[in-house]
Amino acid sequence: MIPVISAVLKASVLVVPPLLAETPSAAVEQLQPVTSSAVKGRDWVRLCINQYPEILWLADENVRKTEEGRASLQGTYSEQLFEKQFIEFDRTIMTLHCLRLILDGTEEAYQAFIQAQLKDAKLSKTSFNELHAQGASLLQSVPSMSESEVRQAMEAALVLGDIGKSEKAREIFKLYGAKAPDHDDFHEEAMRILQEHPKLCPTFERLSVAGKQLLSQTANLAHYGHITHIEGGPSMFSKLKQSDLPSRSPVSLAFDFFVHTCDVAGALGHVNNQSSVVYTELTHLAMQGVLASCQVLAEPDKTEIDAYNAYLAIRADWLGLTADDRIDRVLTRIGAMLRLFTPQEGAVLREAVSKLSPEAQAQMIEQLDVREGEELARTPTYMPAVLVNLASNPSLGSSKDDRISQAIILGLPFIARVLEEHKQYLASSKADPAIPLNFNKAAGVAKTNPLALKGEYTIDAEGNVCVIPSEAKIGQNNP
């Protein structure tokens, strides 16, 4: 039992204001948050675009899309408006929709939120009410900001959070010094630039002074998704531990975590644009576990290691694993990346890892049982997407357990190999420690050619792990 822890649009469809045009302040003040609107469907999406034109940066072929989950082939808003699917556009619109539902808090909003969720995994009404209460409290508790201003800041945070995935945005901000390959780092750079040049983003410019400060203070404060899936080590908590940051105020942290919650809820907006497929009861529990581990740092004598071990112990307990055993610690991390929660799933992980050679197991422990002083300076990104895409690949087994097993047998040695080689590159100054290792392209291969993960790969200058195509087919030399 799991414990509860506290392209361009057609002119006839839409006219969008130029992104770099000045917006008269009088007109700015008349705008109301889109989540307050009673408009629905495509008309509401058009309203979102008109108010937050940066969303169009994501409606473009040249966008760094996240390679996790399979896109729906019909009915997405980008298809309806552009006659072509743009995954990151759909995801961003869905995060705004989820924010709207959570702040609404009614029974109708709850039913819309969970409609596409499986019966035995649905977010409970109690948990939905908890989310609503958190959001409602924030609307009234941010100093020097009205409810409308806070709501607009929430919307702006969701709209601008992924601009680093847009090459259009990168070209604009490059002129002002933003160049980080990682989109979260780019977002942090962009927020600093916008403090001096707000007209670059109408969405940012329209915020109140306090709203602008809030977005800047919370930019890249913590990557809660990395923590949730235990993608890195104790340094994931480092910024939260720094006592000199204004963003450490309880309100700033609450705002940041709530915005992240809405971002998670809308993550599969390219699959379903009406209901949150992702934010189930188990997802909620995991995120509450993250929150509890972050709160460990409120005690002055506690460190990032304490926070890390606190969350790892929570996840290990759910999986029936031991937080003090090195193999179990690795499997706990992998279980978190695979969104697993039960002792039965933990047993599948143990059985699968037992099929690896002793050498592969030793390499796995060395690279993934992170201890003090051993971790990478930057948390690798998209490792979970590799494993999730393997575990979702129908060619790797007819049952969920079979696919999880193959995710371990194919994915774990691959990840360990890459991590080991990357550390060697860092030690010999062949890689930039400020650029995180990025497994997103490898995650795409996991969906289409999983056996290629057994072969060769390269790591480019931006940290991208690029798998060299293989002609191997499922069933040929399949472990």
Secondary structure as GFF3:
##gff-version 3
##sequence-region A 1 479
A	DSSP	alpha_helix	25	30	.	.	.	ID=ss1
A	DSSP	three_ten_helix	34	36	.	.	.	ID=ss2
A	DSSP	alpha_helix	41	51	.	.	.	ID=ss3
A	DSSP	three_ten_helix	53	58	.	.	.	ID=ss4
A	DSSP	alpha_helix	77	82	.	.	.	ID=ss5
A	DSSP	alpha_helix	87	104	.	.	.	ID=ss6
A	DSSP	alpha_helix	107	114	.	.	.	ID=ss7
A	DSSP	three_ten_helix	119	121	.	.	.	ID=ss8
A	DSSP	alpha_helix	125	141	.	.	.	ID=ss9
A	DSSP	alpha_helix	147	160	.	.	.	ID=ss10
A	DSSP	three_ten_helix	163	165	.	.	.	ID=ss11
A	DSSP	alpha_helix	167	174	.	.	.	ID=ss12
A	DSSP	alpha_helix	183	196	.	.	.	ID=ss13
A	DSSP	three_ten_helix	198	200	.	.	.	ID=ss14
A	DSSP	alpha_helix	202	205	.	.	.	ID=ss15
A	DSSP	alpha_helix	209	218	.	.	.	ID=ss16
A	DSSP	alpha_helix	224	228	.	.	.	ID=ss17
A	DSSP	three_ten_helix	234	237	.	.	.	ID=ss18
A	DSSP	alpha_helix	238	241	.	.	.	ID=ss19
A	DSSP	three_ten_helix	246	248	.	.	.	ID=ss20
A	DSSP	alpha_helix	250	265	.	.	.	ID=ss21
A	DSSP	alpha_helix	281	295	.	.	.	ID=ss22
A	DSSP	three_ten_helix	296	298	.	.	.	ID=ss23
A	DSSP	alpha_helix	304	319	.	.	.	ID=ss24
A	DSSP	alpha_helix	326	337	.	.	.	ID=ss25
A	DSSP	alpha_helix	343	353	.	.	.	ID=ss26
A	DSSP	alpha_helix	358	368	.	.	.	ID=ss27
A	DSSP	alpha_helix	383	391	.	.	.	ID=ss28
A	DSSP	three_ten_helix	394	396	.	.	.	ID=ss29
A	DSSP	alpha_helix	400	406	.	.	.	ID=ss30
A	DSSP	pi_helix	407	411	.	.	.	ID=ss31
A	DSSP	alpha_helix	412	427	.	.	.	ID=ss32
A	DSSP	alpha_helix	440	448	.	.	.	ID=ss33
A	DSSP	three_ten_helix	450	454	.	.	.	ID=ss34
A	DSSP	beta_strand	457	459	.	.	.	ID=ss35
A	DSSP	beta_strand	465	467	.	.	.	ID=ss36
###
